[in-house]
Amino acid sequence: MDVIAEIVKNLLVIIIISSFLELLLPDGSIKPFVRFAIGLFILIAVLSPVLAFVYDDKNFQVSVWDVKADKQITERIQESGQKIQQQITDSNSGLIKEKLEGQISAVAILVPGVGDVNAQVSVGENGSLRKLRLIVITEKDDEMEKMEEVNSVSGNHQSDAEQKEIKRKILQVMGNLYGLKSENIEIKFEGG
């Protein structure tokens, strides 16, 4: 009688769990596999107590989840996995760095007065932006060049004020977009 009670108890648990599982699964190609696995569990739930009752001297417990792997093999597999992960991280880091540099250059060019930008970034292990170095080439039209000639004769350096304003705007944009503090952004002006 205990055998039948154990079978019924196991079947009820499996049926309740499988009902919830089928409700959660979307309709598709995976349902037949889940039903197959549930069928196997039902088979095990019925056969385990019956075999234990018929063969008292044998132990028919299913212990697949108790398998212990060899420690050396496990360590080699983990080392191989870490090497592969490092290779993937290195290749992705270079790609992330390249894309970030292009994106930052494109955003910085949108600041008024900036003609061209060369961005150099330093990224962390997880791909986060750490430091940013921008080489900014200011854009000058014919009127600005004439004004600079006049200012250089009179000794007035309006370009320094313009550079400070451009730098302030770039720092604000980069800080807002990428969450960088101004001390992690280096801006150098060239040419123009």
Backbone bond lengths (Angstrom), bond angles and torsions (degrees), N, CA, C in turn:
res aa  C-N    CA-C-N  psi(-1)  N-CA   C-N-CA  omega(-1)  CA-C   N-CA-C  phi
1 M - - - 1.431 - - 1.532 112.00 -
2 D 1.340 115.77 -33.86 1.459 120.28 178.49 1.525 110.79 -64.33
3 V 1.327 116.13 -34.86 1.471 120.44 -179.53 1.524 109.80 -64.09
4 I 1.303 117.14 -44.96 1.464 120.96 -179.27 1.530 110.23 -66.54
5 A 1.313 117.44 -39.44 1.463 120.93 178.34 1.523 110.82 -63.33
6 E 1.327 116.67 -40.80 1.464 120.50 178.76 1.525 111.09 -66.81
7 I 1.339 117.07 -40.92 1.471 120.62 178.02 1.525 110.14 -62.17
8 V 1.307 116.86 -46.93 1.470 120.89 -179.17 1.527 110.67 -62.27
9 K 1.334 116.04 -43.98 1.470 120.16 179.40 1.526 110.60 -60.51
10 N 1.338 117.39 -47.24 1.469 121.57 179.53 1.528 111.53 -62.59
11 L 1.325 116.31 -42.43 1.464 120.15 179.80 1.526 111.54 -64.20
12 L 1.310 116.68 -41.57 1.467 119.33 179.06 1.531 111.31 -62.14
13 V 1.313 116.61 -43.50 1.469 120.02 178.63 1.519 110.63 -62.09
14 I 1.328 116.94 -45.98 1.463 120.83 -179.26 1.527 110.96 -64.53
15 I 1.322 117.56 -41.61 1.469 120.71 -179.62 1.523 110.91 -65.25
16 I 1.307 118.06 -41.63 1.474 120.72 179.01 1.531 110.77 -64.12
17 I 1.327 116.50 -46.47 1.467 120.62 179.71 1.528 110.52 -64.12
18 S 1.323 116.96 -43.16 1.465 119.69 -178.86 1.523 111.48 -67.38
19 S 1.315 118.39 -33.27 1.471 121.12 177.44 1.521 110.53 -63.31
20 F 1.334 116.34 -46.63 1.457 119.51 177.29 1.530 111.55 -63.31
21 L 1.317 116.34 -39.96 1.458 120.94 -179.59 1.524 110.99 -63.45
22 E 1.306 117.69 -42.99 1.467 120.83 178.94 1.516 111.67 -67.32
23 L 1.314 117.49 -32.39 1.466 120.14 176.77 1.532 111.04 -67.88
24 L 1.311 116.44 -35.00 1.464 120.44 -178.55 1.520 113.03 -77.59
25 L 1.315 117.33 -28.78 1.463 120.72 -176.95 1.524 110.93 -75.64
26 P 1.337 116.96 139.63 1.462 119.09 175.14 1.529 110.17 -75.95
27 D 1.336 115.21 157.71 1.460 118.63 175.43 1.519 108.36 -66.28
28 G 1.306 116.21 132.41 1.452 118.85 -179.89 1.511 111.57 168.68
29 S 1.311 113.63 -160.29 1.455 119.90 -173.50 1.526 113.52 -79.30
30 I 1.323 118.64 -9.35 1.461 120.22 -177.31 1.530 112.27 -86.15
31 K 1.329 118.03 -22.08 1.472 120.75 -177.56 1.526 113.79 -57.57
32 P 1.348 119.95 -42.19 1.477 118.29 178.85 1.528 112.96 -61.48
33 F 1.313 117.66 -34.58 1.461 120.63 179.16 1.530 110.74 -68.98
34 V 1.317 115.54 -38.90 1.468 119.36 178.70 1.520 109.73 -66.63
35 R 1.317 116.63 -41.68 1.469 119.43 178.52 1.534 110.86 -63.55
36 F 1.333 116.49 -37.67 1.471 120.48 177.27 1.530 110.09 -62.52
37 A 1.337 116.82 -45.17 1.465 120.53 -179.66 1.523 110.61 -64.33
38 I 1.320 116.39 -39.76 1.469 120.30 178.02 1.530 109.98 -63.86
39 G 1.323 116.48 -40.40 1.464 120.88 176.86 1.515 111.92 -60.14
40 L 1.336 116.22 -40.10 1.468 119.42 177.04 1.525 111.37 -63.69
41 F 1.318 116.54 -41.82 1.459 119.38 178.48 1.532 111.21 -63.66
42 I 1.320 116.05 -39.39 1.476 119.42 177.90 1.522 109.72 -63.89
43 L 1.326 117.02 -42.04 1.461 121.36 178.60 1.527 110.71 -60.76
44 I 1.324 116.39 -44.45 1.463 120.49 178.83 1.524 110.66 -65.14
45 A 1.350 115.79 -40.43 1.466 119.48 -179.24 1.524 111.75 -64.09
46 V 1.330 116.91 -32.36 1.473 119.86 179.62 1.531 110.46 -82.29
47 L 1.316 117.31 -44.24 1.472 120.24 -174.21 1.527 114.00 -73.69
48 S 1.320 118.63 -34.57 1.470 120.24 -177.93 1.524 112.62 -57.38
49 P 1.321 120.04 -53.63 1.472 118.93 179.67 1.533 112.77 -66.82
50 V 1.341 117.62 -35.21 1.467 120.11 -179.41 1.526 110.05 -65.69
51 L 1.331 116.71 -46.44 1.464 120.09 179.13 1.525 111.47 -65.30
52 A 1.333 116.59 -37.61 1.465 119.64 177.61 1.523 110.66 -64.56
53 F 1.339 116.88 -34.00 1.470 120.56 179.30 1.524 110.77 -74.07
54 V 1.326 117.16 -41.67 1.465 120.96 -177.13 1.522 110.82 -71.68
55 Y 1.316 116.24 -44.50 1.464 120.44 -178.78 1.531 108.19 -110.80
56 D 1.285 117.38 91.79 1.464 122.16 -178.31 1.524 111.94 -66.40
57 D 1.328 117.07 -33.36 1.458 120.78 -174.33 1.535 112.92 -83.72
58 K 1.314 119.02 -7.94 1.478 122.54 -179.02 1.521 109.65 -106.01
59 N 1.330 114.26 153.11 1.463 120.53 177.09 1.527 108.05 -113.28
60 F 1.306 117.34 111.56 1.464 122.31 -176.37 1.533 112.28 -107.53
61 Q 1.291 117.00 40.09 1.465 119.39 -179.69 1.521 109.70 -80.29
62 V 1.316 114.84 141.56 1.457 121.21 176.97 1.520 107.32 -86.62
63 S 1.312 116.25 115.90 1.460 119.43 -175.64 1.526 111.07 -127.94
64 V 1.303 116.78 46.00 1.465 120.68 179.05 1.523 110.32 -65.06
65 W 1.329 117.00 -35.85 1.459 120.15 -177.32 1.519 112.44 -77.55
66 D 1.316 118.32 -4.27 1.457 121.70 177.87 1.533 113.01 -96.88
67 V 1.312 118.06 8.38 1.458 121.63 -177.82 1.530 109.16 -67.13
68 K 1.301 116.13 131.11 1.459 122.19 178.85 1.531 108.72 -106.18
69 A 1.318 116.61 127.42 1.456 121.45 179.72 1.529 109.64 -86.95
70 D 1.332 115.18 154.45 1.450 121.08 177.31 1.532 108.96 -66.99
71 K 1.331 116.67 133.70 1.465 121.42 -174.41 1.531 111.79 -63.57
72 Q 1.327 118.33 -40.51 1.466 121.55 -179.20 1.523 111.15 -65.59
73 I 1.322 116.53 -42.17 1.464 120.07 179.21 1.525 109.86 -64.85
74 T 1.306 116.09 -41.86 1.466 120.57 179.03 1.520 110.86 -61.91
75 E 1.334 117.40 -42.44 1.468 120.86 179.22 1.525 111.16 -64.67
76 R 1.348 117.93 -41.15 1.468 120.54 178.13 1.526 111.14 -63.99
77 I 1.318 115.95 -40.73 1.459 119.58 179.11 1.530 110.03 -64.62
78 Q 1.322 117.25 -41.42 1.462 120.83 178.91 1.526 111.29 -65.25
79 E 1.339 117.75 -40.84 1.463 121.03 177.82 1.519 110.84 -62.92
80 S 1.325 116.57 -44.16 1.468 120.36 177.92 1.526 110.58 -61.75
81 G 1.315 116.61 -42.50 1.457 120.91 178.64 1.519 111.74 -62.86
82 Q 1.323 117.19 -39.90 1.463 120.83 179.14 1.524 111.10 -67.25
83 K 1.344 117.86 -38.22 1.465 120.81 177.23 1.529 110.99 -63.92
84 I 1.329 115.44 -44.34 1.463 119.55 178.96 1.526 109.78 -63.74
85 Q 1.323 117.05 -42.25 1.458 120.48 179.11 1.530 110.81 -62.35
86 Q 1.318 118.19 -39.44 1.462 122.12 179.01 1.522 110.75 -65.42
87 Q 1.339 117.50 -41.24 1.458 120.72 177.63 1.519 111.19 -62.45
88 I 1.322 116.22 -43.21 1.466 120.25 178.95 1.522 110.03 -64.77
89 T 1.323 116.81 -42.89 1.464 120.74 179.78 1.520 110.97 -62.89
90 D 1.344 117.13 -42.93 1.464 120.37 179.96 1.517 111.58 -63.13
91 S 1.328 117.07 -44.73 1.462 119.30 -179.07 1.527 110.67 -67.92
92 N 1.327 117.23 -38.96 1.460 120.50 178.18 1.519 111.29 -68.79
93 S 1.332 117.04 -34.62 1.460 120.79 -179.76 1.524 110.39 -63.16
94 G 1.330 116.87 -42.53 1.466 120.20 177.94 1.512 111.70 -64.37
95 L 1.312 116.71 -40.94 1.459 121.27 179.16 1.525 110.72 -67.43
96 I 1.321 117.09 -42.56 1.464 121.27 178.16 1.527 109.78 -61.93
97 K 1.313 115.83 -43.85 1.471 120.57 -179.49 1.526 110.66 -61.09
98 E 1.321 116.58 -45.55 1.458 121.43 -179.47 1.533 111.14 -62.75
99 K 1.326 117.31 -44.95 1.464 121.33 -179.65 1.528 111.31 -66.28
100 L 1.332 117.05 -40.77 1.455 120.61 178.59 1.524 111.37 -63.03
101 E 1.335 116.55 -42.23 1.463 120.04 179.29 1.522 110.82 -60.53
102 G 1.330 116.98 -43.80 1.456 120.46 178.92 1.517 111.73 -65.86
103 Q 1.306 116.80 -41.28 1.465 121.24 -179.65 1.527 110.72 -65.89
104 I 1.304 116.77 -44.36 1.466 120.81 -179.01 1.525 110.23 -65.85
105 S 1.328 117.43 -40.62 1.462 120.43 177.32 1.521 111.04 -60.87
106 A 1.326 115.92 -43.19 1.464 120.28 -179.55 1.526 111.37 -64.28
107 V 1.317 117.32 -39.26 1.462 120.59 179.78 1.524 110.57 -70.56
108 A 1.335 117.27 -41.39 1.463 120.41 -177.53 1.527 111.93 -67.89
109 I 1.328 117.86 -29.54 1.466 121.10 178.79 1.526 110.58 -65.14
110 L 1.326 117.19 -25.29 1.459 120.93 -179.09 1.534 113.22 -71.36
111 V 1.320 117.40 -15.26 1.466 120.73 178.17 1.532 108.10 -70.53
112 P 1.348 117.96 130.30 1.465 120.43 -179.28 1.525 111.49 -59.38
113 G 1.327 114.90 134.60 1.455 121.10 179.35 1.513 113.64 96.88
114 V 1.325 117.68 -8.60 1.469 121.60 -179.06 1.521 108.09 -96.10
115 G 1.335 116.11 125.93 1.458 121.20 178.88 1.512 112.49 -91.98
116 D 1.326 116.56 -46.56 1.460 121.28 -179.39 1.517 108.03 -151.44
117 V 1.329 115.45 155.04 1.467 121.11 -178.44 1.518 108.82 -139.27
118 N 1.316 115.11 136.29 1.461 121.59 171.50 1.525 106.26 -114.70
119 A 1.311 116.34 115.45 1.463 121.25 -176.91 1.520 110.27 -103.10
120 Q 1.325 115.36 138.54 1.454 122.37 174.13 1.523 106.55 -129.69
121 V 1.331 116.08 122.14 1.462 119.91 -176.07 1.516 110.64 -114.73
122 S 1.311 113.78 155.52 1.461 121.92 172.60 1.524 106.03 -120.03
123 V 1.349 115.79 119.18 1.459 120.35 -177.87 1.519 110.37 -109.43
124 G 1.335 115.20 151.44 1.456 121.51 178.21 1.515 110.87 -82.74
125 E 1.322 116.00 -177.66 1.458 121.49 -178.22 1.526 112.58 -64.07
126 N 1.319 116.33 -32.44 1.460 119.67 -178.93 1.528 112.45 -90.55
127 G 1.329 117.30 8.04 1.461 121.00 178.03 1.507 114.01 89.51
128 S 1.321 117.67 4.59 1.464 120.33 -179.46 1.529 110.25 -79.63
129 L 1.297 115.23 148.90 1.461 122.85 -178.52 1.519 109.41 -77.40
130 R 1.337 116.49 123.77 1.466 120.50 -179.75 1.517 111.69 -102.41
131 K 1.332 116.26 -56.48 1.456 121.14 -178.06 1.513 109.44 -133.02
132 L 1.317 114.46 155.23 1.449 121.62 -176.75 1.517 108.89 -137.14
133 R 1.323 115.81 131.17 1.470 121.52 176.54 1.518 106.94 -124.23
134 L 1.335 115.19 122.91 1.455 120.88 -178.76 1.518 109.55 -117.37
135 I 1.323 115.19 131.08 1.460 121.06 171.39 1.519 105.67 -107.10
136 V 1.333 115.97 110.66 1.451 122.80 -172.60 1.521 109.68 -103.66
137 I 1.321 114.50 129.71 1.463 121.11 173.21 1.521 105.80 -109.04
138 T 1.349 115.00 113.94 1.457 119.12 -177.05 1.514 109.73 -74.55
139 E 1.330 114.84 150.09 1.460 119.06 179.82 1.516 108.04 -96.18
140 K 1.318 114.25 137.18 1.461 119.98 -179.62 1.515 108.20 -130.58
141 D 1.318 114.52 129.15 1.452 117.75 173.89 1.523 109.02 -97.88
142 D 1.323 117.32 -179.12 1.466 121.58 -175.47 1.523 111.97 -60.91
143 E 1.333 118.60 -38.89 1.456 121.29 -179.44 1.520 111.06 -65.63
144 M 1.338 116.31 -40.91 1.462 119.65 -179.58 1.520 110.84 -65.99
145 E 1.351 117.05 -37.78 1.458 119.50 178.59 1.518 110.96 -64.92
146 K 1.336 117.65 -40.26 1.465 120.74 177.72 1.520 110.27 -64.62
147 M 1.340 117.07 -40.96 1.459 120.51 179.32 1.521 110.67 -65.52
148 E 1.331 116.90 -36.74 1.466 119.40 179.02 1.520 110.93 -67.38
149 E 1.336 116.44 -37.09 1.465 119.14 177.48 1.518 110.04 -62.32
150 V 1.329 116.51 -41.92 1.460 120.84 178.46 1.521 109.61 -66.87
151 N 1.326 117.19 -44.18 1.460 120.69 -179.06 1.525 112.20 -66.31
152 S 1.326 117.29 -34.94 1.464 118.79 179.95 1.522 110.62 -70.49
153 V 1.328 117.07 -29.96 1.468 120.25 176.99 1.521 109.34 -72.92
154 S 1.331 116.56 -40.49 1.462 119.82 -177.93 1.529 111.96 -82.63
155 G 1.312 117.64 -9.92 1.471 121.00 178.21 1.523 113.12 87.74
156 N 1.315 118.51 4.77 1.459 121.45 179.69 1.530 109.20 -85.68
157 H 1.310 117.53 129.30 1.468 121.48 -178.75 1.527 109.60 -108.07
158 Q 1.315 115.56 77.97 1.461 119.75 178.84 1.523 110.70 -72.07
159 S 1.355 118.17 -24.46 1.455 120.08 -178.04 1.521 111.60 -64.28
160 D 1.333 117.81 -31.33 1.462 119.89 176.73 1.519 110.67 -64.51
161 A 1.296 117.41 -41.13 1.464 120.91 177.95 1.524 110.25 -66.10
162 E 1.332 116.22 -40.53 1.460 120.14 177.63 1.531 110.31 -63.36
163 Q 1.317 116.61 -42.66 1.464 120.43 178.96 1.524 111.03 -63.80
164 K 1.328 117.18 -39.41 1.466 119.96 177.92 1.523 110.53 -64.04
165 E 1.345 116.85 -40.21 1.459 120.37 179.15 1.528 110.70 -66.93
166 I 1.331 117.13 -42.58 1.467 120.95 177.55 1.524 109.53 -62.52
167 K 1.323 116.34 -43.54 1.466 120.62 179.87 1.526 110.55 -62.29
168 R 1.328 117.57 -43.11 1.458 121.73 179.44 1.527 110.74 -61.00
169 K 1.330 116.53 -43.44 1.465 120.49 -179.30 1.528 111.27 -66.72
170 I 1.333 116.30 -42.63 1.468 119.89 179.27 1.522 110.46 -63.95
171 L 1.333 116.99 -43.23 1.468 120.35 178.31 1.523 111.13 -60.70
172 Q 1.331 116.21 -41.07 1.455 120.12 179.77 1.524 111.12 -66.10
173 V 1.334 117.24 -44.66 1.466 120.93 -179.12 1.527 110.56 -64.82
174 M 1.317 117.65 -47.09 1.465 121.08 -178.43 1.531 111.50 -66.94
175 G 1.319 116.21 -36.15 1.454 119.73 177.55 1.527 111.47 -65.66
176 N 1.340 115.47 -42.06 1.461 119.53 -179.44 1.531 111.98 -70.60
177 L 1.316 117.25 -41.88 1.461 120.31 -176.29 1.526 113.33 -76.38
178 Y 1.317 116.85 -42.14 1.465 120.05 -170.92 1.525 113.86 -112.92
179 G 1.336 117.33 -0.09 1.453 120.43 177.36 1.518 113.83 68.64
180 L 1.318 116.82 24.94 1.460 120.63 179.62 1.518 110.81 -89.46
181 K 1.304 115.89 143.47 1.465 120.55 173.83 1.518 107.90 -82.75
182 S 1.320 115.94 156.04 1.469 120.38 -175.63 1.524 112.33 -62.35
183 E 1.334 117.77 -26.78 1.473 119.04 179.39 1.532 112.09 -73.55
184 N 1.332 117.63 -14.81 1.466 121.41 177.64 1.527 112.28 -95.34
185 I 1.337 116.05 4.74 1.463 120.66 179.62 1.524 107.80 -119.52
186 E 1.319 115.60 123.25 1.463 121.49 177.09 1.520 108.32 -111.92
187 I 1.326 116.49 126.35 1.465 121.19 -179.06 1.513 108.59 -120.44
188 K 1.323 114.80 127.43 1.464 121.84 179.51 1.526 107.85 -124.19
189 F 1.308 116.40 134.02 1.469 121.26 179.80 1.518 109.51 -100.57
190 E 1.317 114.88 136.55 1.463 121.41 178.17 1.508 109.57 -136.54
191 G 1.323 114.93 154.55 1.477 121.31 170.59 1.500 113.25 52.56
192 G 1.362 113.82 -149.49 1.457 120.15 176.41 1.419 113.04 89.92
